[in-house]
Amino acid sequence: MRLSFERYLLRLARASALRSGCVDRKVGAVVVDARNVVVGTGYNGLARGLPNCDDDDPCPGRRRSRCAAVHAEVNALISAGHRAIGGTIATTCSPCIHCAGAIVNAGVVRVIVGELWKRHTEDLGTGWSPRDILHAAGIELVDMTGTRR
């Protein structure tokens, strides 16, 4: 049976996550343009040229308040540049509040989520949850958490 386009994008995002050097949580993302052509991929990790975390030298990010990783969604949006406008981003994990804002500002119109992470679905004292931000911006959120991988 042929994969749905959403599942296909999530598999590409999961493949991107394999590049992550994060020892806590490996996240991947892929951006397609308005014609559904892949224009950017990303995974979470420290900025380009900096050493990644690994099992031999775990980063201080294990305490999330000290994590310096650039998130997968931001890396994918940077990779896509202006081609993200009117497009879709698929991410293995629900976006955080900062990534939700970046998705809005990049002009993405659809977000496909492979896994909901409770920390990314609640208002953490800002008055907004990531879902609230996406909804207020009119961005379609496709929850694929209940589907087979």
HELIX and SHEET records of a PDB file:
HELIX    1   1 PHE A    5  ALA A   17  1                                  13    
HELIX    2   2 PRO A   60  ARG A   62  5                                   3    
HELIX    3   3 ARG A   64  ARG A   66  5                                   3    
HELIX    4   4 ALA A   72  ALA A   80  1                                   9    
HELIX    5   5 GLY A   81  ALA A   84  5                                   4    
HELIX    6   6 ILE A   97  ALA A  106  1                                  10    
HELIX    7   7 LYS A  118  HIS A  120  5                                   3    
HELIX    8   8 PRO A  130  ALA A  136  1                                   7    
SHEET    1   A 5 VAL A  38  TYR A  43  0                                        
SHEET    2   A 5 GLY A  28  VAL A  32 -1                                        
SHEET    3   A 5 THR A  88  THR A  91 -1                                        
SHEET    4   A 5 ARG A 110  VAL A 113  1                                        
SHEET    5   A 5 GLU A 140  ASP A 143  1                                        
END                                                                             
